[in-house]
Amino acid sequence: MLVTATKDQFEQVIALCRDLFAKKLHDYGAAWRIMRPTSVTDQIFIKANRIRSIETKGVALVDEGIRPELIAIVNYSIIGLIQLELGYADTDDLTEQQALDLYDRFAHKALDLMLAKNHDYDEAWRSMRPTSYTDLILMKIYRTKQIEAIGGATLVSEGVDANYMDMMNYAVFGLIKMEFGA
């Protein structure tokens, strides 16, 4: 069944992202706790913009391709969700286990959201081009920056958290296509 395959692929890709997150957490601690959500949004922008540049130019001069940037978008999206919930800190105030528990909680919420949307959209993402994921992530970034600029006072739109979730899921879709050719 395709839904089961999608769930399994999502979980495998998240495990890949979490592994890198855990290794960096070991090396640096939760130094990202000092980042305000606006800085996290800018970090995701840098990653998505680099992907678009590589897609457009067809070559990367730095010896890292699109895959590490998609992983970074997943991880920074989760960091953004954590920062929105906890607020930013002046110090690295989370243990490795606390940070991983928060990571897992938000990854699970993203999976639940993806499964619900996937049901309604009949896995349309599988027919999309990977470059469309990049464009959608960039659009979500610009929406997020606008929401941040107006202090979150939207009239009809979802908040920054929903945009982080969508950016994460589009990056996961890109990773699924890279990892599984789906």
N, C-alpha and C positions, 0 to 999 in steps of 0.2 A: 504494500500500500504506500502511495507516494507521501502521505502525511507522516507516516512513521519514518520513512527515509529522510524527509526534511528535518524532523525532530532529531534524529540520530546525527545527521550531518551538522545541524546547528550545534548540538552538544559537543561534537568532536572539534569543531572550529573554536568554540568558546574554550574548550580545554586547552587548545593550542595557545590561545591568547592569554588565558589564565596562567599557564606555565611561564610565559615570558614575564607577565606581571609579577608573579611570585619571585622569580629570579631577580628582577629589578628591585623588588621590595626588600629582598635579602641584602642586595648590594647597597642600596641607597636609603632604606627605610621608607617611610611615607612622607618624604620631603615634599611631595606634591600637595600636602595639606596646606601649605602656605598660599597656594594659588587661588585667586578669586575665580568664580565661574567665568567671568569675561576673559580671563587669561586662558582658561581651559578651552573656551570657544576659539580663541585665536590659535591655540596649539593645534586643534583639529583642522582649522582653516589651512595652516601651513602644510599639514599632511595631505589634505584633499587637493590643495593647489599643486603640490608636487606630483601627485598622481595624474592630474589633468595635464600638467606640463609633459610628463613622460608619455602619456597617451597621445598628445598632440605632436610632439617632436619625434616620437618613436625611439628615443634613446635616452639613457640616463648616464650622466658623467660620474656621478657618485655611485659606487658599487653596491647599491641597494635598489631593489626594484619596487614594484607596486605592492607586493605581498606584505613586506614589513610595515608599509604605510597604512594598509588596511588594518593590520593587527593593532597598530598604534591608535587608529581611529576608534576601534572597539574599546581599547583600554582607556583612552582619554574620555570617551563617552561615559564609561562607568565612573571614572574619577569625577567627571562633571556632576553626575547624579549624586555621588557621595557628598560632594562639596555643597550642592544645593540643599541636601538634607541636613548636614552637620554644620554648614557654614565653614568658612576658611579659618585656619588657625595660625597662630604666630610661631608655632613649633611643630615638629613631627610628633603628634600626640596620639598616634595609634600604634598598637603592637602589630606585628605581622599577621597574627591570627585575627585580630579585629578587622584589619583591612581586607583580608581574604574572605572573612564572613560577609562583610558588606559587598565585596565584589560578587560573591556567589548569589546574594539576595537580589542584586540588580540584574545579574545575568539571567536569573530565573524569571524575573519580571519581564525582561526583554523576550525571552523564549515564549512566555505566555501571550504577550502582545503579538509576536510574530505568528504564533499558531492561530490566534483569533483572526488576524488580518488575512492570513493565508487561506483560511476557510472561506472568508468572504470574497477574496479576489481570485480564488482558484489557482494559486501558485503562479500568477501572471509574471512574477519576477524571474521565473525560469526562462521565459521567452525574451526577456530584456537583454540588451547589450550591456556589458560591464561599464562602458563609458557612460551609460545612463545613470548607473549607481553613483558615479563620480559627480555628475551634474546635479543629481538629487541631493547628495550630501552637501555640495556647495550651496545649493538653494536653501537647504535647511540651516546652514551656517548663517547665511545672510538674513534669514528670518529670525534666527536666534539673536543676531547682533541688533536687529531692529527692536525686538522685544526687550533686550537688555537696555537699549537706548531710551526706551520709554518706561523703564523701571518695572517692567512686567505688567503694566496696566493695559492689557489687551481688551478689546471689546468683544470679539467673537473667537479669537484664535486660542489654540492650546498653548501651554506655557513652554518655557525653556526645557523642562524635563521631558516633555513629549518629543521635542525636536532632538534631544540627545538620544532618546530611545530609537527614533527613526534613523538617525545617522548610524547608530550602532548596527541596526538591523540591515541597512543597505551595505555596510562594510562586511557584515557576516555573509550576505548573499554573494558579494564579490569573492570572498574567501572560499565559499562553498564551490563556486564555479571553478576557481583555481585548483582547489584540492581534489574535487571529485569530477570535474568536467561536466557538471550537471547543468 
